[in-house]
Amino acid sequence: MAALPFSQCLFLLLVLFLSQSTLLLLTNAAKCHPDDESALLSFKSAVTADPSGMLSTWKPATDCCTWSGVTCQVDNRVTTLSLYGNSSDPKRFLSATISPSLSKLGYLDGIYFFDLRNVSGTFPTFLSRLRNLRYIYIENGNLYGPLPNNLGQLLPSLEALSLAGNRFSGRIPSSISALGGLSQLNLGQNSLSGGIPAEIGRLKNLTLLSLAGNRLSGKIPDLSSLSALRVLRLSQNSLVGEIPSTISNLSTKLIYLELGHNKFTGNIPSFLGNFKSLDTLDLSSNLLTGVVPKSFRNLTKIFNLNLSSNNLVDPFPEMEVKGIESLDLSHNRFNLGRIPTWVTSSPIIYSLKLVGCGIKMNLSEWRPKETYFYDFIDLSENGIWGSPVELINRTDYLVGFWGAGNRMRFDMGELRLPKTMKFLDLSRNLVFGKVPGSISGLKEVNLSYNHLCGRIPATKFPATAFVGNDYGKVTMAIFHLSKRRESCICKYA
């Protein structure tokens, strides 16, 4: 074979050299910065329990940009740290403190710790050293103590702060107004107390504000400047006074308004009918009085409406919704007479709760447009007669049916319980026949005070779930107790 010319040999050597150099550069470029690796390993060293192996890929002398939960972008520097637990998986958690070593991740712009459950300690003030940090999500952990008084000065560049589901206490610092770029603030499900600082009203870029599930008191401050707000959650506190008129300025974009489980008084303001983009309205468990405003007819996009546990009275406006998903009007002073037609015609409803709403109708004649999506139906404490058999038998995914305290009369043996059913309460009706064995798969059952007889299937339920079935023909109920089961045999005179 003839030798290659010198020029071709030189070219091949150059290509080989460049290929090896490129490979070497790519290999070096793929590895994260040593400072970042050191900081992350120091964080891992503070972890005392990781039963699911969440950090099992975090090993020395390996590329930390490939580690689970780590993202590198700018010059292969660590930019985000995302660790996710799972509340339904008992092993998917971390026991740890948030190591100050994270302050060495100079390019970090986001921390996302969700459902780690046992990440403890006070608020990590050392995060103020991270000048690129924009997003902090530390949710459902075990952080405690007060929020720093100078919180706004510590993290002036934040765009999102979520500390929901921890154990923070004390007052919300007024310095929070310094977080002018904040678009999301979620401090829900903690133990914060005192009033909502008026300074929150200066955070004009907020799209989400959630302070639900705390111990906050006083009145809602002026939030009229939060024109970009789409989500406002203040439920489960001890807030008082009337729903302020300044909230009306949020009507353009607000989608979720949740004020339930407080101590609000007065009437429901008619301006709420102007919130034409509203998806969810929760005013439940307050001290509201009077009628529901006629302007509610304008809430054509409402999907979830909860006005339960107030002192509201008739008449209830005829809504013009395109499809309600969840409705709860229970425990007021309504006398609706019938299930509203706009409920009956809804194609997507999954939860209907009308406890004690003065409904007097034959349930056998109720023909809802769609039953496929129903999960929960609660029609307890009304004047309903007829049978729920056709309704329940038409459902595919029903989880719970409550119809206690009515006058429904039907044969229990005709009832087909969906496989998804977990809760059934037909107590204090006129139900007759035998109890089907399929109830043994339910979680909670109450069939007391009816006309049921025959052998009660072996179940885990107490005798009180079947007591009172001794009307008419029944003269005695004999309860046989054993280590394995409890049964009832009805004997006739």
Secondary structure, 3 states (H helix, E strand, C coil): CCCCCHHHHHHHHHHHHHHHHHHHHHHHHCCCCHHHHHHHHHHHHCEEECCCCCCCCCCCCCCHHHCCCEEECHHHCEEEEEEECCCCCCCCCEEEECCHHHHHCCCCCEEEEECCEEEEECCCHHHHHCCCCCEEEEECCEEEEECCCCHHHHCCCCCEEECCCCEEEECCCHHHHHCCCCCEEECCCCEEEEECCHHHHHCCCCCEEECCCCEEEECCCCCCCCCCCCEEECCCCEEEECCCHHHHHHCCCCCEEECCCCEEEEECCHHHHHCCCCCEEECCCCEEEEECCHHHHHCCCCCEEECCCCEEECCCCCCCCCCCCEEECCCCECCCECCCHHHHCCCCCCEEECCCCCECCEHHHCCCCCCCCCCEEECCCCCCEECCHHHHHCCCCCCEEECCCCEECCEHHHCCCCCCCCEEECCCCCCEECCCHHHHHCCEEECCCCEECCCCCCECCCHHHCCCCCCCCEEEEEEEECCCCEEEEEEEC
